[in-house]
Amino acid sequence: MQFRLISVVLILLNCMEYIGSQNASRGRRHRRTNASVSQGCPKGCDRCSEYNGCLSCKPRLFFFLERNGMRQTGVCLSSCPSGYYGVRTPEMNKCTRCRADNCDTCFNKNFCTKCKPGFYLHKGRCFDICPEGFTPNNQTMECTTAVHCEVSEWTAWGPCTKQGKTCGFRRGNESRKRDIVQFPSAQGNPCPKITETRKCIVQRKRCPAGEKGNKGNDKRNKSRKEGRKEAMSGKQAKNSNRGKENKNTREERVRKEKSGNKKRRGQNKKLIPTTVSTVH
């Protein structure tokens, strides 16, 4: 019986000694941590350590464990990064991971508010293909029941042209266009026209000889001019010949008239009686 009591006492003494040594060790670690907490903390940290980074944050900031390989370092952020949402508690504000990997921002662990690129949001979840009966909207990246056509703003009016040319004319056409940003679903509004053309008037000017696309036109214009010159030359020649013919005709007519007049005078002389007067 006495042996058992002695054994119990020894066990109690050993336990008390172990507890004392553990408390002393914790005190030393706590003193080392406090010594490093107050020196050189990153911006926004309330307390920090050299190895673990931020241990707590200043008010209104969120505590976030940033992973670097196998090591995690605490940082303090004004807003949580992609895939996390902020939780505020009296003890600490911290960033908590969204449940879905393809969720960019979330309201809570199970309700996504914005999906990562390539996914469409529908009722708090992210889909790469919208559920049956819904259409993907590429503008809002959401699954909707009806998607209406959306177009961009009109471009500026283009240059005034005629038959592909920008010179050598006075009246032509100019056009502008806009792009389809969102194609409509079967239930959505159709797209309006995306091109417009209107008449335009420019100050007429000659096309430069080397202007691209006008060489053929220049040749045609040159041929037309040469044709007109030939026609004018032919007309002038014809008129000249006609003038010569008319001159010859007039001269011939004058000769004939002179010859006729001579004959008539000769005949008249034969018809006049000759009177001879005798003087006694």
C-alpha atoms as one frame of an Amber mdcrd trajectory, in Angstrom:
protein
   0.000   0.000   0.000   2.772   2.446   0.847   4.521   1.578  -2.394   1.452
   2.543  -4.368   1.193   5.889  -2.600   4.860   6.620  -3.297   4.348   5.799
  -6.997   1.342   8.140  -7.252   3.295  10.971  -5.617   6.201  10.532  -8.005
   3.843  10.569 -10.999   2.215  13.773  -9.767   5.590  15.441  -9.279   6.679
  14.497 -12.803   3.454  15.859 -14.272   3.835  19.135 -12.438   7.413  19.476
 -13.659   6.371  18.791 -17.294   3.562  21.337 -17.125   5.922  23.938 -15.709
   8.455  23.387 -18.494   5.735  23.688 -21.168   4.480  26.949 -19.705   8.006
  28.337 -19.636   8.513  27.330 -23.286   5.252  28.984 -24.324   6.268  32.123
 -22.499   9.556  32.267 -24.358   7.809  31.739 -27.749   5.232  34.395 -26.897
   7.990  36.865 -26.006   9.803  36.136 -29.300   6.551  36.572 -31.294   5.705
  39.842 -29.572   9.212  41.096 -30.248   8.761  40.513 -34.004   5.080  41.598
 -34.168   5.725  45.240 -33.469   8.567  45.675 -35.956   8.298  46.138 -39.795
   4.709  44.968 -40.405   3.419  45.238 -44.009   0.870  47.942 -44.787  -2.557
  47.201 -43.332  -1.346  44.673 -40.770  -2.256  45.127 -37.134   0.069  42.354
 -35.944   2.601  40.302 -37.891   5.487  37.888 -37.585   8.619  37.499 -39.642
   7.738  34.007 -40.845   3.891  34.084 -41.098   3.408  37.664 -42.292   0.198
  39.359 -41.098  -1.502  37.769 -38.113  -4.358  40.272 -37.889  -5.529  43.260
 -39.937  -6.568  46.783 -39.224 -10.308  47.580 -39.204 -12.283  47.212 -42.504
  -9.511  45.122 -44.126  -9.807  41.418 -44.939  -7.283  38.817 -43.811  -6.185
  36.491 -46.626  -3.720  33.579 -46.631  -1.559  33.909 -49.733   0.022  30.630
 -50.830   3.625  30.592 -52.036   4.557  26.980 -52.739   4.151  25.053 -49.485
   4.204  28.244 -47.433   1.219  30.436 -46.579   1.662  34.084 -45.698  -1.019
  36.337 -44.235  -1.845  39.594 -46.064  -4.455  42.312 -45.485  -6.613  43.418
 -48.452  -9.314  46.021 -49.048 -11.260  43.486 -51.169 -10.960  39.745 -51.602
  -9.304  38.309 -54.760 -11.037  36.404 -57.544 -12.760  33.234 -56.327 -13.198
  34.526 -52.740 -15.793  36.548 -50.841 -15.419  38.633 -47.692 -16.863  37.639
 -44.329 -16.979  40.210 -41.506 -17.011  39.037 -37.874 -16.282  40.818 -34.574
 -13.078  38.813 -34.245 -11.660  39.156 -37.760 -12.638  40.028 -41.331 -11.401
  37.299 -43.649 -11.621  36.057 -47.248 -13.409  32.754 -47.799 -13.166  30.714
 -50.975 -16.179  30.358 -53.311 -17.362  26.806 -53.655 -17.310  26.611 -57.489
 -13.916  26.796 -59.229 -15.363  28.627 -62.288 -16.874  31.380 -60.122 -15.109
  34.751 -60.200 -17.028  36.502 -57.402 -19.685  35.169 -55.068 -22.165  36.460
 -52.508 -21.585  33.475 -50.265 -19.988  30.077 -50.590 -22.798  28.644 -52.740
 -24.128  31.672 -54.697 -21.980  33.049 -57.531 -22.487  36.636 -58.739 -19.970
  36.632 -61.618 -18.406  33.791 -63.573 -14.907  33.441 -64.930 -14.379  34.106
 -68.696 -16.075  31.496 -70.903 -18.885  30.707 -68.430 -22.473  32.000 -68.222
 -24.205  32.898 -64.961 -27.603  31.379 -64.206 -29.306  31.428 -60.793 -26.055
  31.734 -58.850 -24.225  29.021 -60.802 -21.807  29.062 -63.739 -22.362  27.052
 -66.949 -20.224  26.605 -70.036 -23.466  25.763 -71.921 -26.757  27.304 -70.796
 -29.520  24.951 -69.625 -32.254  23.948 -72.071 -34.683  26.782 -72.784 -32.117
  29.520 -72.098 -29.839  31.419 -74.476 -26.304  32.699 -73.724 -25.958  36.494
 -73.740 -22.406  37.383 -74.727 -22.768  40.930 -73.408 -23.827  40.137 -69.853
 -22.450  36.554 -69.843 -25.752  35.331 -68.464 -28.296  32.720 -69.540 -31.526
  34.471 -70.562 -34.844  33.420 -72.089 -34.743  36.023 -74.901 -31.706  37.739
 -76.350 -32.313  40.838 -78.475 -30.014  41.928 -81.263 -27.487  44.581 -80.323
 -25.439  46.639 -82.781 -22.515  49.023 -82.407 -22.511  52.735 -83.227 -22.378
  53.867 -86.865 -18.956  54.464 -88.342 -18.174  57.797 -90.011 -19.377  58.295
 -93.586 -16.864  56.992 -96.102 -15.433  58.899 -99.087 -17.673  59.969-101.963
 -17.165  57.457-104.802 -18.595  56.543-108.182 -17.901  53.195-109.849 -15.005
  52.653-107.484 -13.395  56.034-108.219 -12.937  59.016-105.939 -12.301  61.564
-108.696 -13.414  62.501-112.194 -17.089  63.047-111.275 -19.362  65.450-109.420
 -22.191  63.289-108.033 -21.540  59.973-106.301 -22.429  57.887-103.235 -21.032
  57.524 -99.715 -21.758  54.785 -97.181 -21.323  53.831 -93.544 -21.807  50.657
 -91.488 -22.115  49.208 -87.993 -21.358  45.768 -86.540 -23.592  43.210 -84.826
 -22.450  42.934 -81.219 -25.054  40.391 -80.078 -27.016  38.084 -82.362 -30.645
  37.574 -81.269 -32.180  34.371 -80.007 -35.258  32.849 -81.626 -37.492  34.908
 -79.310 -35.403  38.090 -79.487 -35.768  41.194 -81.638 -34.110  40.889 -85.082
 -31.145  43.022 -86.101 -31.684  46.353 -87.910 -29.857  47.184 -91.136 -26.109
  47.525 -90.670 -25.244  49.513 -93.844 -26.471  52.860 -95.211 -25.800  54.679
 -98.500 -26.652  58.238 -99.544 -26.003  60.596-102.448 -23.081  62.997-102.249
 -21.711  65.919-104.270 -18.018  66.729-104.542 -15.987  69.337-106.371 -15.143
  67.782-109.688 -11.449  67.136-110.182  -9.298  65.218-112.597  -7.880  61.883
-111.532  -4.083  61.670-111.173  -2.467  59.600-113.911  -0.999  57.138-111.447
  -4.039  56.778-109.186  -4.777  53.137-108.483  -7.825  51.760-110.236  -8.085
  54.638-112.777  -5.639  53.471-115.450  -8.365  51.684-117.368 -10.622  54.689
-117.085  -7.808  56.949-118.278  -7.319  54.718-121.301 -11.030  54.758-122.056
 -11.136  58.530-121.673  -8.105  58.849-123.941  -9.722  56.589-126.534 -12.902
  58.631-126.371 -10.971  61.853-126.820  -9.070  60.395-129.787 -12.354  59.164
-131.240 -13.860  62.612-130.896 -10.790  64.155-132.516 -11.020  61.717-135.433
 -14.721  62.428-135.786 -14.055  66.155-135.774 -11.278  65.732-138.305 -13.534
  63.660-140.548 -16.317  66.196-140.218 -13.953  69.047-141.024 -12.607  67.130
-144.013 -16.132  66.401-145.196 -17.106  70.031-144.766 -13.953  71.046-146.607
 -14.739  68.716-149.505 -18.310  69.881-149.480 -17.063  73.484-149.613 -14.814
  72.640-152.569 -17.665  70.923-154.336 -19.941  73.880-153.708 -17.255  76.282
-155.008 -16.760  74.216-158.144 -20.493  74.035-158.636 -20.849  77.785-158.283
 -18.003  78.424-160.725 -19.523  75.987-163.225 -22.908  77.624-162.848 -21.375
  81.083-163.416 -19.589  79.862-166.575 -22.773  78.343-167.897 -24.689  81.536
-167.197 -22.041  83.618-169.008 -22.087  81.243-171.986 -25.891  81.381-172.138
 -25.898  85.132-171.998 -23.472  85.335-174.955 -25.638  83.023-177.079 -28.772
  85.013-176.288 -27.042  88.289-177.264 -25.935  86.786-180.569 -29.417  85.605
-181.385 -30.859  89.007-180.547 -28.466  90.703-183.001 -29.683  88.480-185.860
 -33.295  89.353-185.201 -32.823  93.179-185.237 -33.497  94.602-188.906 -30.765
  96.680-190.487 -31.847 100.138-191.684 -29.871 101.823-194.465 -30.281 105.500
-195.008 -29.576 107.011-198.523 -28.628 110.592-198.869 -29.461 112.234-202.104
